[in-house]
Amino acid sequence: MLDIPGQQPWNAHRVVGQSRGCGLVLRRSGESTATGRLRLTPNAFAERVAGLGPGERLAVIGLTRDDVGAVLAAGEIGRGVLLVAAGDLRHARGVIDRLLDDLAELALARWPDWPGRDGTAPGTSGPWLKAAAAFAAAGQPPRFRRAAPALEFGQLLQAVDPGSVILVAEVDPAAPAQAAPVIEALEWCAGHGAACILALPAPPPDAPPYDRILYGACEIGRSPSPAAARFIPSRSRAHPASPSEQRIEAALARDPELAGLFVGNEVVRVEGDGRQPRVDLLCREHRVVVEIDGPEHQGNPKFGQDRHRDYELLVAGYLVLRLTNEQVADDLPLAVEKIRRVVRLRRPVPAGDPIR
């Protein structure tokens, strides 16, 4: 084990002083932390996080830990981000111990590409580096539980990403007892040089322990997504008044080769006078349309209209297969087989397949 003399003993209850670096800003008595809270778009939030310096901390309201990770990944901020696994740990020491375990695993994964491996990088501890390199070379995470946590934390951060790793932890906005150790652990991390994000999925009360992090917090504003993205359709897309469509849809869903290829009652975009055809079954991947026709399609004007629709779909690149209600009712397996053969015209099957 690594034992470095002269280090301060571990104190899980040490709270870093009130400074801008730790995100603690004094406010006047009675002033609400929600007053004038900054509202950011996800892109603006990612830009702000990218600019956080060592020891700076930011609380964000309206995102989970994983949401923050997704926003930062999409923003390609150019810095390493670690989503902290606090879980149900009840003490700050437990949160930091788990964080050190995770950083040691990440450092092992990066070995031997550690910056400052020759010991010349500023802040590098020669004894730690020597012991850590021996562990990593043997395939063991460089984790030393007898070392001072502050020293180990700083060395591991540098080994994982010299550009300053951003730590993201989720704070439960409705459970102060669970939030307190996470907040205290992130205060400790910020006090020892890490940039930290505290993610609160919802606004917490302006009371301990949340009041320590809310001043200067930001909120995420999102534009409402389109209605189509928020609509969850019923499982069946077949026309409710067409038993034939429902039967063929169910049969296709059970077929190992055709399952998932077709959706029902879909609009196909075609060139023309602006009227876009809605088809019974559509396979966009292979550009195949299946229409199930009742007796009304046998006479005019339906018959002529159907031929014009087939033409529009053809010039748009779709193959159209028409089946009658009777064909579906009398021989469902044959109807499915016809659909399979049309799909295979667009999707070559392996050589030797008996069905072409």
C-alpha positions in Angstrom: 0.0 0.0 0.0 1.1 3.6 -0.6 1.7 5.6 2.5 2.6 9.2 1.9 3.7 11.0 5.1 2.7 14.6 5.9 -0.8 14.4 4.5 -3.9 15.7 6.4 -6.2 13.0 7.7 -9.5 12.3 6.0 -12.4 14.4 7.3 -15.7 13.7 5.6 -17.4 16.6 7.3 -14.9 19.3 6.3 -16.9 21.9 4.3 -15.0 24.0 1.8 -15.0 27.8 2.5 -17.5 30.0 0.9 -15.8 31.0 -2.4 -16.7 31.5 -6.0 -14.6 28.5 -6.9 -16.9 26.2 -4.9 -20.0 27.9 -6.2 -20.9 29.3 -2.7 -21.9 32.9 -2.9 -23.2 34.9 0.1 -26.6 36.5 -0.3 -28.6 38.9 1.8 -30.9 37.5 4.4 -34.4 36.7 3.0 -33.3 36.8 -0.6 -34.7 33.9 -2.6 -32.3 31.8 -4.6 -34.9 31.6 -7.3 -34.8 35.4 -7.9 -33.5 36.1 -11.4 -32.4 32.5 -11.9 -30.8 32.1 -15.3 -32.7 30.1 -17.9 -30.6 28.4 -20.5 -31.2 26.3 -23.6 -29.4 22.9 -23.6 -26.8 24.3 -26.1 -26.1 27.3 -24.0 -25.9 25.1 -20.9 -23.3 22.9 -22.6 -21.2 26.0 -23.6 -21.3 27.3 -20.0 -20.2 23.9 -18.6 -17.4 23.7 -21.1 -16.0 27.0 -19.7 -16.0 25.9 -16.0 -12.6 26.3 -14.4 -11.0 24.1 -11.8 -13.0 24.2 -8.6 -16.0 25.8 -10.1 -19.5 24.4 -9.5 -22.9 24.8 -11.1 -26.3 23.6 -10.1 -28.8 23.0 -12.8 -32.5 22.5 -12.3 -34.7 20.5 -14.7 -32.2 17.8 -15.7 -31.3 14.4 -14.3 -27.7 13.3 -14.1 -28.1 11.3 -17.2 -29.9 14.2 -19.0 -26.8 16.4 -18.3 -24.6 13.7 -19.7 -26.7 13.5 -22.9 -26.7 17.3 -23.3 -22.9 17.5 -22.8 -22.3 14.6 -25.2 -24.4 16.2 -27.9 -22.6 19.5 -27.3 -19.2 17.9 -27.8 -17.7 20.2 -25.2 -14.2 18.7 -25.6 -13.7 17.7 -22.0 -14.1 14.5 -20.0 -17.3 14.0 -18.1 -17.9 11.5 -15.3 -21.4 10.7 -14.1 -21.0 10.2 -10.4 -22.6 7.0 -9.0 -23.8 8.2 -5.6 -26.6 5.6 -5.3 -28.1 5.3 -1.9 -24.9 6.2 0.0 -25.7 8.0 3.3 -22.3 9.7 3.9 -20.1 12.0 1.9 -17.1 9.7 2.6 -18.9 6.8 0.9 -19.7 8.9 -2.1 -16.0 10.0 -2.4 -14.7 6.5 -1.8 -16.8 5.2 -4.7 -15.8 8.1 -6.9 -12.1 7.4 -6.2 -12.8 3.7 -7.1 -14.3 4.8 -10.4 -11.4 7.2 -11.2 -8.9 4.4 -10.4 -10.7 2.1 -12.9 -10.7 4.9 -15.6 -7.0 5.5 -14.9 -6.2 1.9 -15.4 -8.1 1.9 -18.7 -5.9 4.8 -19.9 -2.6 3.2 -18.9 0.1 3.7 -20.1 -1.2 6.9 -21.7 -1.0 9.0 -18.6 0.0 12.6 -19.1 3.1 13.5 -17.0 4.0 9.9 -16.7 7.7 11.0 -16.5 6.8 13.0 -13.4 7.5 16.4 -15.0 3.8 17.6 -15.1 2.9 20.3 -12.5 1.3 18.8 -9.4 2.4 15.3 -10.1 3.4 13.3 -7.0 6.5 11.2 -7.6 5.8 8.6 -5.0 2.1 8.2 -6.0 3.1 8.0 -9.7 5.7 5.3 -9.1 3.2 3.2 -7.0 0.3 3.8 -9.4 2.4 2.8 -12.4 3.4 -0.4 -10.7 -0.3 -1.3 -10.0 -1.4 -0.3 -13.5 1.4 -2.4 -15.1 0.1 -5.4 -13.1 -3.4 -4.8 -14.3 -4.7 -3.4 -11.0 -6.5 -0.1 -10.5 -4.2 2.4 -8.9 -6.2 2.8 -5.7 -4.5 3.4 -2.4 -6.8 3.5 0.6 -4.0 4.6 3.0 -3.2 7.6 0.9 -4.8 11.0 1.7 -8.0 11.2 -0.4 -7.2 14.8 -1.5 -3.8 13.6 -2.9 -5.3 10.5 -4.6 -8.2 12.5 -6.0 -5.9 15.1 -7.7 -3.5 12.5 -9.1 -6.3 10.3 -10.5 -8.1 13.3 -12.1 -4.8 14.2 -13.9 -4.3 10.6 -15.0 -7.8 10.3 -16.4 -7.9 13.7 -18.2 -5.4 16.5 -17.9 -8.0 18.9 -19.3 -10.0 18.7 -16.0 -12.7 16.1 -15.7 -16.2 17.5 -15.1 -18.1 15.6 -12.4 -21.9 15.3 -12.6 -23.9 14.1 -9.7 -27.7 14.0 -9.2 -29.2 15.6 -6.1 -32.6 14.3 -5.0 -34.8 17.5 -4.7 -37.3 15.8 -2.4 -35.1 14.0 0.1 -32.7 16.2 2.0 -31.2 13.3 3.9 -30.2 11.7 0.6 -29.1 15.0 -1.0 -26.9 16.1 1.9 -24.0 13.6 1.4 -24.0 14.2 -2.4 -23.8 17.9 -1.9 -21.1 17.6 0.7 -19.1 15.2 -1.5 -19.3 17.6 -4.5 -18.2 20.5 -2.3 -15.2 18.5 -1.3 -14.4 17.7 -4.9 -14.7 21.3 -6.0 -12.5 22.3 -3.1 -9.9 20.0 -4.5 -9.9 21.3 -8.0 -12.7 19.5 -9.9 -15.4 21.2 -12.0 -18.7 20.0 -10.7 -22.3 19.9 -11.9 -25.2 19.2 -9.4 -28.3 18.1 -11.3 -31.7 18.6 -9.7 -34.6 17.1 -11.8 -37.0 19.5 -10.1 -36.8 22.7 -8.0 -36.0 21.8 -4.4 -37.1 23.8 -1.4 -35.0 26.9 -0.5 -33.8 25.2 2.7 -30.8 23.2 4.0 -29.0 21.4 2.4 -30.2 22.8 -0.9 -29.6 26.5 0.0 -25.9 25.8 -0.2 -26.0 25.2 -4.0 -29.1 27.1 -5.3 -27.6 30.6 -5.4 -26.4 31.1 -9.0 -28.2 27.9 -10.2 -29.6 27.8 -13.7 -32.7 26.2 -15.2 -33.0 24.5 -18.6 -35.7 25.8 -21.0 -36.8 23.6 -23.8 -39.0 24.4 -26.7 -42.1 22.1 -26.9 -41.4 19.1 -29.1 -43.7 18.7 -32.1 -47.0 17.0 -31.4 -46.1 14.0 -33.6 -43.1 13.4 -31.3 -45.3 13.5 -28.2 -48.0 11.2 -29.7 -48.0 7.5 -28.7 -50.1 5.6 -31.3 -52.1 2.5 -30.4 -50.3 -0.8 -31.0 -52.4 -1.5 -34.1 -52.2 1.0 -37.0 -54.7 -0.9 -39.1 -58.0 0.8 -40.0 -60.5 -0.1 -37.2 -63.2 -0.7 -39.7 -61.2 -3.2 -41.8 -60.9 -6.7 -40.4 -58.8 -7.6 -43.4 -56.2 -5.0 -42.7 -56.2 -6.1 -39.0 -55.6 -9.7 -40.0 -52.8 -9.0 -42.4 -51.1 -6.6 -40.0 -51.2 -9.3 -37.2 -49.9 -12.0 -39.6 -47.0 -9.8 -40.7 -46.1 -9.0 -37.0 -45.9 -12.8 -36.4 -43.7 -13.5 -39.4 -39.9 -13.7 -38.5 -38.9 -12.2 -41.8 -41.5 -9.5 -42.2 -42.1 -8.4 -38.6 -41.4 -4.7 -38.0 -41.1 -3.8 -41.7 -44.7 -2.5 -42.3 -46.7 0.2 -40.7 -50.4 0.8 -41.3 -52.3 3.8 -42.5 -49.3 5.9 -43.4 -49.1 8.9 -45.7 -46.6 8.7 -48.5 -45.0 11.8 -49.8 -45.3 12.0 -53.6 -45.0 14.7 -56.3 -48.2 16.0 -57.8 -51.1 18.2 -57.0 -50.6 18.2 -53.3 -52.9 15.3 -52.3 -50.7 12.8 -50.5 -51.9 9.2 -50.6 -52.6 7.3 -47.3 -51.8 3.7 -47.9 -53.0 0.6 -46.0 -49.5 -0.9 -45.4 -46.1 0.7 -46.0 -42.6 -0.6 -45.9 -40.4 2.5 -46.1 -37.2 0.6 -45.9 -37.8 -1.3 -49.1 -40.4 1.1 -50.6 -43.2 -1.4 -50.8 -46.9 -0.5 -50.5 -49.7 -3.1 -49.9 -53.3 -2.1 -50.4 -56.2 -4.2 -49.2 -59.2 -3.5 -51.4 -62.9 -4.1 -50.6 -65.6 -4.5 -53.3 -66.0 -0.7 -53.6 -62.6 -0.5 -55.3 -63.9 -2.6 -58.3 -66.1 0.1 -59.9 -65.7 3.7 -60.9 -64.6 6.2 -59.7 -62.6 4.2 -57.1 -61.0 1.9 -59.8 -59.7 4.9 -61.8 -58.5 6.7 -58.7 -56.6 3.6 -57.5 -54.8 3.4 -60.8 -53.7 7.0 -60.6 -52.5 6.4 -57.0 -50.5 3.4 -58.2 -48.9 5.6 -60.9 -48.0 8.3 -58.4 -46.5 5.7 -56.0 -44.6 4.0 -58.9 -42.9 7.2 -60.0 -42.1 7.9 -56.4 -40.2 4.7 -56.3 -42.7 2.4 -54.6 -43.8 -1.1 -55.7 -47.6 -1.5 -55.1 -49.2 -4.9 -54.3 -53.0 -5.0 -54.2 -54.9 -7.7 -52.4 -58.6 -8.1 -52.0 -60.5 -8.7 -48.8 -61.5 -12.1 -50.2 -57.8 -13.1 -50.8 -56.9 -12.2 -47.2 -60.0 -14.0 -45.8 -59.7 -17.1 -47.9 -56.0 -17.7 -47.8 -54.1 -15.6 -45.3 -50.8 -17.5 -45.6 -50.8 -17.0 -49.4 -51.4 -13.3 -49.0 -48.4 -13.0 -46.6 -46.3 -15.0 -49.1 -47.2 -12.6 -51.9 -46.0 -9.7 -49.7 -42.8 -11.6 -48.9 -42.1 -12.1 -52.6 -42.5 -8.4 -53.3 -40.3 -7.4 -50.4 -37.7 -9.8 -51.7 -37.7 -8.1 -55.0 -36.3 -5.1 -53.1 -34.2 -7.0 -50.6 -32.1 -9.8 -52.1 -32.2 -13.1 -50.1 -29.2 -15.3 -49.5 -28.2 -17.7 -52.3 -29.9 -21.1 -51.9 -33.1 -19.8 -50.4 -35.8 -21.9 -52.0 -38.4 -19.1 -52.0 -37.6 -16.4 -54.7 
